[in-house]
Structures are given as structure tokens and as C-alpha cells.
């Protein structure tokens, strides 16, 4: 299985071990790692049976003002931005997850904020018999789970967990 980490995270796959399917033909990602996993599968020549997207970043419904504000906040103090991001990502789960924290770049944040999920590319994967699973937390303070749920439901098996946040705890 190939796994892609989320923005400001490293080696956090263990947080999703209850749902991760360990097999040679599975690809998974969390947050903006879900974007990386999706892009990887699109560009790969290797067979992919399952694509697992954990709390995929979904900001295409957000205004440019929101996105520019996020980039400005990051530019002011990247360390504080990542700390705040981790705190919002782990809500309402308050066990220490600092061991999974890493610093990230403005370019990585910009890519995540401005990424547009393409329905035609998703349909293409489905037509290639790639099963897409999307896992969402109802208390997510990073992504708009209502918009994400609405977008992915026609193409994927979507698991919506009401009482968990971005890291699905």
C-alpha cells in the first residue's frame, strides 16, 4: 500500500489504521495527501484497486478571500500556522499528536487551497474499476464536510462519521 501524508503531518498513517487496507494495489492519503494519492493514481501505470481518501482537502467552494487569508496567515508565522492547523485537525481528539507534526511550505498550502477535484478524472478512475472510499468527520474544522460529501457521493463510497474531526478521532 502507498500512503501520502497530509499538510503539516508526517508518518500519521497509524492514526487511520482502523480503516487502511494494506494491499499492494491500494493507495491512500490524508488531507492534502488525499490529493497527492489521487494524482498518483491518475498518473500511475500500476493497477490500483482501491483509493482511500481520508478527510480530503476540499476548498473549491471557498472564496479567494478565504484562500488568500490562509496564505497571509501562513506567511506571517509558518510555525504558528502549523500549530493551529494541527490543533484544528485533531479536534475533538485531544491526545498529543505532536510526533506526527512537520513543517510545510507556502507552496504546499497554496496547492492544497487552490486544488480543484475533477469529476471527469474521478469518473475515469471509477470506469477503470478503482474503488474510491472517502472518509469524513462531521466535526472537521479544516474542510467543509457537507460540500465534500455532496461532491464525492456520486462517485465514491463515502463514510461520514458524525462525532469525529479531521483526523477521524
Order of alpha helices (4+ residues) and beta strands (2+ residues): beta-beta-alpha-beta-alpha-alpha-alpha-alpha-beta-alpha-beta
